Amino acid sequence: MQKTSLTKPNSRQMGVSLSSLNSSSESTPSFSIIEEDEELQSNHGNQLEPKSPKKLALLPLIFLIYFEVAGGPYGEEPSVRSAGPLLAILGFLIFPFIWSIPEALVTAELATTFPGNGGFVIWAHKAFGPFWGSQMGFWKFLSGVINLASYPVLCIDYLKLVIPALSSGFPHYFAILMSTSVLSFLNYTGLTVVGYTAVTLGVISLMPFIVMSLISIPNIDPARWMSLGEKGVKKDWSLFFNTLFWNLNFWDNASTLAGEVDNPQKTFPKALFSAGILTCLGYLVPLLAVTGSIPLDQEKWVDGYFADAAEIIAGKWLKVWMELGAVLSVIGLFEAQLSSCAYQFLGMADLGIVPKSFGVRSKRFSTPWVGILVSMVIALAISYLDFTDIISSVNFLYSLGMLLEFASFLWLRRKMPAIKRPYRVPLEMLGLVIMCFIPSVFLIYVMVVANRTVFIVSALLTLLGILWYFLMKLCKTGGWCTFNTDESSEEEHHLVTKQDVDES
């Protein structure tokens, strides 16, 4: 999640429904995804024969999901500005149940059923074939790398408060180049390194909020939580829902790492559940502390207001600590998003959506260095642009991708009912349709309120994705590039589908 209210790459669930994530079966999928993944690791389109990567454990996966979705309370402040304390609190209490939990449940079922790199690309590919798998990959990859571009810029925006020379000109651009390169190199050194770095960054960036919340307790007046906002301040519903949407989004991004997770059938549901609790508490506790202890001045509730509130509650030292935490949070967001993009790219190469050479792993670290490099270069190029409309367009494309993801989930449940699902959402088809329908309404809302420029840019980018698919198909037919073939798994998919339909 990007920690601005509208461009979060992008970004979070409690409740009885989600607690059932822990009840995953010990059975393994009938599909040969795991065996295929092991084969790909040893024969992955190059002669380097990289060593087997160290698998990602539960704790680092929890924090990688946390940074994919949230990264801290930074960015939730506009919810108070747009609708007042009461609706902001209710929003972060209720919205997870109607948006975050459905997305997380879909991710838990499909990531454990098809535990390979690529995540949602695999799901669309299995459900609707290579064209829609390619479209899903294009939409999600674009949204990921363009959101990725915002993080170094955000980081420099914080640092320039301390080093004014970074505000503009050559020092500004050089700082973006160096920060992007250094953070990308960290990703290159291995997913386990990135995972435990995320754990460290997450704990440190949350500490100032914990301290602020504890210090504020004596000054909390619960009556302040009941406020609907100051008189004369008009509610901005578009800003309110966008803030909730992008701060509680991107639960599926970590699915692209499923092939790198230790025992994903058990680990993924536990990680999603734990990250959901951490995310919800991370938003609600500081929001309750600040709205309850400080008299409301609605116009001040913009991005970064928590730092000002920290100074009011405890002093300048806590404000500085919180601003440092914001920088560390941005670093965590960058690392989590880059990992998702790079391993998605690897999964697309495994499926034959992009040439085999795009899935090459590092011999030393066994990381997808081509995916990391491509993501870094695109993000770096965009970071030098004024990309407000591009970001809005990418959010539009992300919404299209999520609609396709929900459709893939429902279609796979209908057409492949007998496939082993280590975690299965405990609902029948009607319940699943209702579960997916509610968040789909929000996705459609995001697209409907887009301006004309966003519609045009989104249409052009989608057309580019279609052209890319047919270009890759032409390259396969002409033998211009080497591709991994997914023909055997496609035959298996059709056989399983036919068998399941016959049985039903």
C-alpha positions in Angstrom: 0.0 0.0 0.0 1.3 3.3 -0.7 0.8 5.4 2.2 -1.1 8.1 0.6 -4.8 7.9 0.8 -5.5 7.5 -2.9 -2.4 5.8 -4.4 -1.8 3.1 -1.9 -0.3 0.3 -3.6 -0.4 -0.1 -2.7 -3.3 -1.6 0.9 -5.6 -4.8 5.4 -9.3 -8.1 9.1 -10.7 -9.6 12.1 -13.7 -11.6 12.8 -15.2 -15.0 13.2 -15.1 -15.6 9.4 -11.4 -15.1 9.1 -10.6 -17.1 12.2 -11.6 -20.1 10.2 -8.4 -19.6 8.2 -6.6 -21.5 10.9 -8.6 -24.6 10.3 -6.8 -25.6 7.1 -6.7 -29.3 6.2 -3.5 -31.2 6.1 -4.3 -32.6 2.7 -2.3 -31.5 -0.4 -3.5 -30.3 -3.8 -4.1 -32.9 -6.4 -2.6 -30.6 -9.0 1.1 -31.1 -9.5 1.9 -27.4 -8.7 4.5 -28.2 -6.1 6.3 -30.7 -8.2 6.2 -28.3 -11.2 7.6 -25.5 -9.0 10.5 -27.8 -7.9 11.2 -28.6 -11.5 11.1 -24.9 -12.5 13.6 -24.1 -9.7 16.1 -26.6 -11.1 15.4 -26.0 -14.8 14.4 -22.4 -14.9 15.3 -21.2 -18.4 19.1 -20.9 -17.9 22.2 -23.0 -17.3 23.1 -21.3 -14.1 21.3 -24.0 -12.0 20.8 -21.7 -9.0 20.7 -23.2 -5.6 17.3 -23.9 -4.0 15.9 -20.8 -2.3 15.4 -20.8 1.4 11.7 -20.9 2.1 9.8 -18.1 3.7 8.6 -18.8 7.3 5.4 -17.6 9.0 6.6 -14.5 10.8 8.3 -12.8 7.8 5.3 -13.7 5.6 3.0 -12.0 8.2 5.0 -8.8 7.9 5.3 -8.9 4.2 1.5 -9.2 3.9 1.2 -6.4 6.5 3.4 -4.1 4.3 1.6 -5.1 1.1 -1.7 -4.0 2.8 -0.9 -1.3 5.3 2.6 -0.5 6.6 1.3 1.4 9.5 -1.5 4.0 10.2 0.2 6.6 7.9 -2.4 7.6 5.4 -5.6 7.0 7.3 -5.9 10.6 8.5 -8.1 11.8 5.6 -10.9 9.6 6.8 -11.4 11.9 9.7 -11.1 15.0 7.5 -13.6 13.8 5.1 -16.3 12.3 7.4 -15.4 13.0 11.1 -14.2 10.8 13.9 -17.2 8.5 14.4 -17.5 7.5 10.7 -13.8 7.1 10.4 -13.7 4.7 13.4 -16.8 2.8 12.1 -15.2 2.7 8.7 -12.1 1.0 9.9 -14.2 -1.3 12.1 -16.8 -2.4 9.4 -15.0 -2.0 6.1 -12.6 -5.0 6.8 -15.7 -7.3 7.0 -17.1 -6.3 3.7 -13.9 -5.7 1.7 -10.7 -7.1 3.3 -12.1 -10.4 4.6 -13.6 -11.5 1.2 -10.3 -10.6 -0.5 -8.3 -12.4 2.1 -10.5 -15.5 2.1 -10.3 -15.7 -1.7 -6.5 -15.4 -1.4 -6.3 -18.1 1.3 -8.3 -20.7 -0.8 -6.6 -20.1 -4.1 -3.0 -19.6 -2.8 -3.2 -22.9 -1.0 -4.8 -24.7 -3.9 -2.4 -23.4 -6.5 0.8 -22.6 -4.4 3.0 -21.4 -7.2 4.7 -18.1 -8.0 2.4 -15.8 -9.9 -0.6 -16.0 -7.6 -3.6 -14.4 -9.2 -2.0 -14.8 -12.6 -2.2 -18.6 -12.1 -5.8 -18.4 -10.9 -7.0 -16.4 -14.0 -4.9 -18.7 -16.3 -6.5 -21.9 -14.8 -10.0 -20.4 -14.8 -10.2 -18.7 -18.2 -7.1 -19.6 -20.2 -3.9 -17.9 -21.2 -5.4 -14.7 -22.6 -7.0 -13.8 -19.3 -4.0 -14.9 -17.4 -1.9 -12.5 -19.5 -4.4 -9.7 -19.0 -4.4 -10.3 -15.2 -0.6 -10.3 -15.2 -0.5 -7.1 -17.2 -3.0 -5.2 -15.1 -1.6 -6.2 -11.8 2.1 -5.8 -12.8 1.5 -2.3 -14.1 -0.4 -1.3 -10.9 2.4 -2.8 -8.8 5.4 -1.2 -10.5 3.8 2.2 -10.9 2.8 2.2 -7.2 6.3 1.1 -6.5 7.6 4.3 -8.1 5.9 6.4 -5.5 7.8 5.0 -2.5 11.3 6.5 -3.2 9.6 9.8 -3.9 7.7 9.6 -0.6 10.9 8.7 1.2 12.8 11.7 -0.2 9.8 13.9 0.7 10.4 13.0 4.3 14.2 13.3 4.1 14.1 16.7 2.6 12.6 18.0 5.8 16.0 17.2 7.4 18.2 17.8 4.3 16.6 20.7 2.3 19.0 20.3 -0.6 17.1 17.2 -1.6 14.0 19.3 -2.4 14.7 19.8 -6.1 17.2 19.7 -8.9 20.0 17.2 -9.4 20.3 16.2 -5.7 16.5 15.3 -5.7 16.8 13.1 -8.8 20.1 11.6 -7.6 18.5 10.7 -4.3 15.6 9.0 -6.0 18.1 7.0 -8.2 20.2 5.9 -5.2 17.4 5.0 -2.9 15.6 3.0 -5.6 18.9 1.2 -6.5 19.9 0.4 -2.9 16.5 -0.8 -1.9 16.3 -3.0 -5.0 19.6 -4.5 -4.3 18.3 -5.5 -0.8 15.5 -7.3 -2.6 18.1 -9.1 -4.8 19.8 -10.6 -1.7 16.9 -12.9 -1.0 13.3 -13.1 0.0 14.1 -14.3 3.6 16.4 -11.3 4.0 13.5 -9.0 2.8 11.1 -10.9 5.1 13.1 -10.4 8.3 13.9 -6.9 7.3 10.1 -6.3 7.0 9.7 -7.7 10.6 12.3 -5.3 11.9 10.9 -2.3 10.0 7.3 -3.2 11.1 8.1 -3.3 14.8 10.2 -0.1 14.7 7.7 1.9 12.7 4.8 0.8 14.9 6.6 1.6 18.2 5.9 5.4 18.2 2.2 4.8 17.7 2.2 2.4 20.6 4.0 4.9 22.8 1.7 7.8 21.6 -1.4 5.7 22.4 -0.3 4.8 25.9 0.6 8.4 26.7 -2.8 9.6 25.4 -4.8 7.3 27.7 -5.3 9.8 30.6 -6.6 12.5 28.2 -9.0 10.4 26.3 -12.7 11.6 26.3 -14.9 8.9 24.7 -17.5 11.6 23.8 -15.1 12.9 21.2 -15.4 9.6 19.3 -19.1 10.3 18.8 -18.5 13.4 16.7 -19.8 13.4 13.1 -17.5 16.3 12.3 -17.4 20.1 12.8 -20.3 22.1 11.8 -19.9 23.7 8.4 -17.4 21.1 7.2 -18.9 19.3 4.2 -18.4 15.5 4.0 -16.2 14.3 1.2 -17.6 10.8 0.5 -15.3 10.1 -2.4 -12.2 10.8 -0.3 -13.6 8.8 2.6 -14.3 5.6 0.7 -11.0 5.9 -1.3 -9.1 6.3 1.9 -10.8 3.1 3.4 -10.4 1.3 0.1 -6.7 1.8 -0.4 -5.8 1.4 3.2 -7.5 -2.0 3.4 -6.5 -3.4 0.1 -3.9 -5.7 -1.7 -4.4 -8.8 0.4 -3.7 -10.9 -2.7 -0.3 -9.4 -3.5 1.6 -11.9 -1.3 0.0 -14.8 -3.3 2.7 -14.2 -6.0 5.2 -15.5 -3.4 3.4 -18.7 -2.6 6.1 -20.8 -4.4 8.7 -19.4 -2.0 6.7 -20.1 1.2 7.5 -23.0 3.6 4.4 -25.3 3.6 2.1 -22.7 2.0 -1.0 -24.8 2.5 -0.7 -24.2 6.3 1.4 -21.1 6.4 -0.7 -18.8 4.2 -4.0 -19.0 6.1 -2.2 -18.4 9.4 -0.2 -15.5 8.0 -3.3 -13.8 6.5 -5.2 -14.1 9.7 -2.3 -12.7 11.8 -1.6 -9.9 9.4 -5.3 -9.0 9.4 -5.4 -8.6 13.2 -2.1 -6.6 13.2 -3.5 -4.4 10.4 -6.8 -3.6 12.1 -5.2 -2.9 15.4 -2.6 -0.8 13.7 -5.3 1.4 12.3 -7.8 1.5 15.1 -5.7 2.0 18.2 -3.9 5.2 17.0 -7.1 6.6 15.5 -9.0 6.1 18.8 -6.1 7.5 20.8 -5.7 10.8 18.8 -9.4 11.5 18.1 -10.2 10.8 21.8 -7.4 12.9 23.3 -7.2 16.0 21.1 -10.0 18.4 20.4 -11.2 18.0 16.8 -9.8 20.4 14.1 -11.0 18.6 11.0 -9.0 20.6 8.5 -5.7 19.5 10.0 -6.5 15.8 9.4 -4.4 15.3 6.3 -1.6 12.9 5.5 1.1 13.3 8.1 -1.2 14.7 10.9 -0.3 11.8 13.2 3.2 13.3 13.6 1.7 16.7 14.6 -0.6 14.9 17.0 2.3 13.1 18.5 4.0 16.4 19.2 0.8 17.7 20.9 0.5 14.6 23.0 4.1 13.9 24.0 6.4 16.5 22.6 8.8 17.1 19.7 10.8 13.9 20.4 7.8 11.7 19.5 7.1 13.7 16.3 10.7 13.1 15.1 10.4 9.4 16.0 7.2 9.1 14.1 8.6 10.8 11.0 11.5 8.4 11.2 9.0 5.6 11.5 7.3 6.9 8.3 10.6 6.6 6.4 11.1 3.0 7.6 7.5 2.2 6.7 8.0 3.5 3.2 11.1 1.2 2.9 9.1 -1.8 4.0 6.3 -0.9 1.6 8.9 -0.7 -1.3 10.5 -4.1 -0.4 7.1 -5.9 -0.1 5.8 -4.4 -3.3 9.0 -5.1 -5.3 9.0 -8.7 -4.1 5.4 -9.2 -5.2 6.2 -7.7 -8.7 9.4 -9.7 -9.2 7.9 -13.0 -8.3 4.7 -12.3 -10.3 7.0 -11.7 -13.3 8.7 -15.1 -12.5 5.3 -16.8 -12.3 4.4 -15.2 -15.7 7.6 -16.7 -17.2 6.7 -20.1 -15.6 3.3 -20.0 -17.3 4.8 -18.9 -20.7 3.1 -15.5 -20.7 6.5 -13.8 -21.1 9.8 -15.3 -22.5 11.6 -18.0 -20.4 14.6 -15.7 -20.0 12.5 -13.2 -18.0 12.3 -15.8 -15.2 16.0 -16.3 -14.7 17.1 -16.5 -11.1 20.3 -15.3 -9.5 22.9 -18.1 -9.1 24.0 -16.8 -5.7 20.7 -15.8 -4.1 18.2 -17.7 -6.2 16.1 -14.5 -6.6 14.4 -13.5 -9.9 16.9 -10.8 -10.8 15.4 -10.1 -14.2 12.0 -9.4 -12.6 13.6 -7.2 -10.0 15.6 -5.3 -12.6 12.5 -4.8 -14.9 10.4 -3.6 -12.0 13.1 -1.3 -10.8 13.7 0.3 -14.2 10.0 0.9 -14.9 9.5 2.3 -11.4 12.6 4.5 -11.7 11.4 6.0 -15.0 8.0 6.7 -13.7 9.3 8.3 -10.5 10.7 11.2 -12.5 7.3 11.9 -14.0 4.2 13.8 -12.8 2.2 10.6 -12.6 -1.0 11.6 -10.8 -3.3 10.6 -13.6 -1.2 7.5 -14.3 -1.6 6.4 -10.7 -5.4 6.9 -10.9 -5.5 4.9 -14.1 -3.5 2.1 -12.5 -6.0 2.0 -9.6 -8.6 1.6 -12.3 -6.7 -1.3 -13.8 -6.3 -2.8 -10.4 -10.0 -2.8 -10.0 -10.4 -4.6 -13.3 -7.9 -7.2 -12.1 -9.8 -7.7 -8.8 -13.1 -8.2 -10.7 -11.4 -10.8 -12.8 -9.9 -12.4 -9.6 -13.3 -12.8 -8.0 -14.7 -14.2 -11.3 -11.8 -16.7 -11.4 -12.5 -17.8 -7.8 -16.1 -18.4 -8.5 -15.5 -20.2 -11.8 -12.8 -22.5 -10.3 -15.1 -23.4 -7.5 -17.9 -24.3 -10.0 -15.7 -26.0 -12.6 -13.2 -27.8 -10.4 -15.2 -28.7 -7.3 -13.3 -31.9 -6.6 -9.8 -30.5 -6.6 -8.2 -30.7 -3.1 -8.4 -27.4 -1.3 -6.2 -27.3 1.8 -8.1 -24.3 2.9 -11.7 -23.9 1.6 -14.0 -20.9 2.2 -16.8 -22.5 4.3 -19.6 -21.3 2.0 -21.7 -22.8 -0.9 -21.9 -21.1 -4.3 -24.7 -18.7 -3.4 -22.8 -17.5 -0.3 -19.6 -17.1 -2.3 -21.4 -15.0 -4.9 -22.8 -12.7 -2.2 -19.4 -12.5 -0.6 -17.8 -11.4 -3.8 -20.6 -9.2 -4.9 -20.3 -6.7 -2.1 -16.6 -5.8 -2.7 -17.2 -5.9 -6.4 -19.7 -3.0 -5.9 -16.9 -0.9 -4.4 -14.5 -1.8 -7.3 -17.2 -0.7 -9.8 -17.7 2.5 -7.8 -13.9 3.3 -8.0 -14.1 2.9 -11.8 -17.4 4.8 -12.3 -16.1 7.9 -10.4 -12.9 8.1 -12.5 -12.5 11.1 -14.8 -12.3 11.1 -18.5 -8.5 11.1 -18.6 -8.4 8.0 -16.4 -10.8 6.2 -18.7 -8.7 7.0 -21.8 -5.4 6.1 -20.2 -6.8 2.9 -18.8 -8.3 1.9 -22.1 -4.9 2.5 -23.8 -3.0 0.5 -21.2 -5.5 -2.3 -21.5 -5.1 -2.2 -25.3 -1.4 -2.4 -24.8 -1.9 -5.5 -22.7 -3.9 -7.1 -25.4 -1.3 -6.3 -28.0 1.4 -7.7 -25.7 -0.5 -11.0 -25.5 -0.7 -11.4 -29.3 2.9 -10.3 -29.7 4.0 -13.0 -27.3 1.8 -15.5 -29.2 3.4 -14.5 -32.4 6.9 -14.9 -30.9 5.9 -18.4 -29.8 4.6 -19.3 -33.2 7.6 -17.9 -35.0 10.1 -19.4 -32.5 11.6 -16.0 -31.9 11.9 -16.5 -28.2 11.9 -19.5 -25.9 8.9 -19.9 -23.6 8.0 -22.3 -20.9 5.1 -24.4 -22.0 2.0 -24.9 -19.9 0.4 -27.3 -22.3 0.5 -30.4 -20.0 -1.0 -28.5 -17.1 -3.7 -27.1 -19.4 -4.6 -30.6 -20.6 -4.8 -31.7 -17.0 -7.0 -28.6 -16.3 -9.4 -29.5 -19.1 -9.5 -33.2 -18.0 -10.1 -32.3 -14.4 -12.8 -29.8 -15.4 -14.5 -32.3 -17.7 -14.4 -35.0 -15.0 -15.8 -32.6 -12.4 -18.6 -31.4 -14.6 -19.5 -35.0 -15.5 -19.6 -36.0 -11.8 -21.8 -33.0 -11.0 
